[in-house]
């Protein structure tokens, strides 16, 4: 088995890909096993078998990209278009849109608060106007209380 692996390593990546395809055609679990081996061993590039040197290289690439594009780019910014006037306009427009979004969210919150306040005031008014000694009946549908129904008229 070890000799076969060495022979395929001599032939390179195309030999491994060919073995994987043939394994999938003959018996798919064997194809999955070959694929897992290729990824784990690092024969197909950056797989699970990456050493510490590879990890350091990827961390360095991420740090370089972070510095090159700027921290704002990672939170949804855009790369430069090459036209400074357009880039400034775009940044200004995005800032205005973010402000409008914050204002709208605050407006919705005030609207919800006003609705809750009016519903609570209505509840308190109904409770205050209820005759003394009369207990509210439980409403089985909502679990809350409802005012008693008027007596039937004949």
C-alpha positions as CSV (number, residue, x, y, z in Angstrom):
1,X,0.0,0.0,0.0
2,X,2.8,2.3,0.9
3,X,4.5,1.7,-2.4
4,X,1.3,2.6,-4.3
5,X,1.1,5.9,-2.4
6,X,4.7,6.7,-3.3
7,X,4.1,5.8,-6.9
8,X,1.0,8.1,-7.1
9,X,3.0,10.8,-5.4
10,X,5.6,10.5,-8.1
11,X,3.0,10.9,-10.8
12,X,1.5,13.9,-9.0
13,X,-1.9,15.4,-8.5
14,X,-3.4,14.1,-11.7
15,X,-2.8,10.6,-10.7
16,X,-4.5,11.2,-7.3
17,X,-7.5,12.8,-9.0
18,X,-7.7,9.9,-11.4
19,X,-7.7,7.4,-8.6
20,X,-10.4,9.3,-6.8
21,X,-12.6,9.5,-9.8
22,X,-12.2,5.7,-10.5
23,X,-12.9,5.0,-6.9
24,X,-16.1,7.0,-7.0
25,X,-17.2,5.1,-10.2
26,X,-16.4,1.6,-8.7
27,X,-17.6,2.1,-5.1
28,X,-18.6,5.5,-3.9
29,X,-17.5,5.0,-0.2
30,X,-14.0,4.1,-1.4
31,X,-14.1,7.4,-3.4
32,X,-15.0,9.3,-0.3
33,X,-12.2,7.6,1.6
34,X,-9.6,8.6,-1.1
35,X,-11.0,12.2,-1.0
36,X,-10.7,12.3,2.8
37,X,-7.1,10.9,2.6
38,X,-6.2,13.5,0.0
39,X,-7.6,16.4,2.0
40,X,-6.1,15.1,5.3
41,X,-2.7,14.5,4.0
42,X,-2.4,17.9,2.3
43,X,-1.9,16.4,-1.2
44,X,-4.6,18.5,-2.6
45,X,-3.3,21.8,-1.2
46,X,-4.6,23.4,2.0
47,X,-6.5,20.6,3.7
48,X,-6.7,19.3,7.3
49,X,-3.1,18.4,7.2
50,X,-1.8,22.0,7.2
51,X,1.2,22.4,9.3
52,X,2.0,25.3,11.6
53,X,3.9,27.0,8.8
54,X,0.8,27.1,6.6
55,X,-1.3,28.5,9.4
56,X,1.2,31.3,9.9
57,X,1.3,32.0,6.2
58,X,-2.6,32.3,6.1
59,X,-2.6,34.5,9.2
60,X,-0.1,36.8,7.5
61,X,-2.2,36.9,4.3
62,X,-5.2,37.8,6.4
63,X,-3.3,40.6,8.2
64,X,-2.0,41.9,4.9
65,X,-5.5,42.0,3.4
66,X,-6.8,43.6,6.5
67,X,-4.2,46.4,6.3
68,X,-4.5,46.8,2.5
69,X,-8.3,47.1,2.3
70,X,-8.8,48.9,5.6
71,X,-10.8,47.9,8.6
72,X,-14.0,49.5,7.2
73,X,-13.9,47.1,4.2
74,X,-14.4,44.1,6.5
75,X,-17.6,45.6,7.9
76,X,-19.2,45.9,4.5
77,X,-17.2,48.7,2.8
78,X,-16.2,48.7,-0.8
79,X,-12.9,48.7,-2.6
80,X,-11.8,51.9,-4.2
81,X,-13.3,52.5,-7.7
82,X,-10.3,54.5,-8.7
83,X,-12.4,57.7,-8.8
84,X,-11.9,59.7,-5.5
85,X,-14.9,61.9,-6.1
86,X,-17.2,58.9,-6.6
87,X,-15.7,57.1,-3.6
88,X,-16.3,60.2,-1.4
89,X,-19.9,60.5,-2.7
90,X,-20.6,56.8,-2.1
91,X,-19.2,57.0,1.5
92,X,-21.3,60.2,2.2
93,X,-24.4,58.6,0.8
94,X,-23.9,55.4,2.8
95,X,-23.4,57.4,5.9
96,X,-26.7,59.3,5.3
97,X,-28.5,56.1,4.6
98,X,-27.2,54.6,7.9
99,X,-28.4,57.8,9.7
100,X,-31.8,57.5,8.2
101,X,-32.0,53.8,9.1
102,X,-31.2,54.7,12.8
103,X,-33.8,57.5,12.8
104,X,-36.4,55.1,11.3
105,X,-35.6,52.5,13.9
106,X,-36.0,55.1,16.6
107,X,-39.3,56.2,15.1
108,X,-40.6,52.6,15.1
109,X,-39.6,52.2,18.7
110,X,-41.5,55.4,19.7
111,X,-44.5,54.2,17.7
112,X,-44.5,50.8,19.5
113,X,-44.1,52.6,22.9
114,X,-47.0,54.9,22.1
115,X,-49.2,52.0,21.1
116,X,-48.3,50.1,24.2
117,X,-49.0,53.2,26.3
118,X,-52.4,53.7,24.7
119,X,-53.4,50.1,25.2
120,X,-52.3,50.3,28.9
121,X,-54.2,53.5,29.4
122,X,-57.3,51.9,27.9
123,X,-56.9,48.9,30.2
124,X,-56.6,51.2,33.3
125,X,-59.6,53.3,32.2
126,X,-61.7,50.1,31.7
127,X,-60.5,48.8,35.1
128,X,-61.3,52.2,36.8
129,X,-64.9,52.3,35.3
130,X,-65.7,48.7,36.3
131,X,-68.3,48.6,39.1
132,X,-66.9,47.8,42.6
133,X,-67.0,44.2,43.7
134,X,-67.3,42.8,40.2
135,X,-64.5,40.4,39.3
136,X,-63.4,40.0,35.7
137,X,-64.0,36.7,34.1
138,X,-61.1,34.7,32.8
139,X,-61.1,34.4,29.0
140,X,-60.0,30.8,28.1
141,X,-58.9,31.9,24.6
142,X,-56.4,34.5,25.7
143,X,-55.8,33.7,29.3
144,X,-56.7,37.2,30.2
145,X,-59.7,38.8,31.8
146,X,-62.8,40.1,29.9
147,X,-65.6,42.3,31.2
148,X,-68.7,40.3,32.2
149,X,-71.3,40.1,29.5
150,X,-74.6,42.0,30.1
151,X,-77.6,40.1,31.4
152,X,-79.8,38.7,28.6
153,X,-82.8,40.9,27.9
154,X,-86.2,39.4,27.3
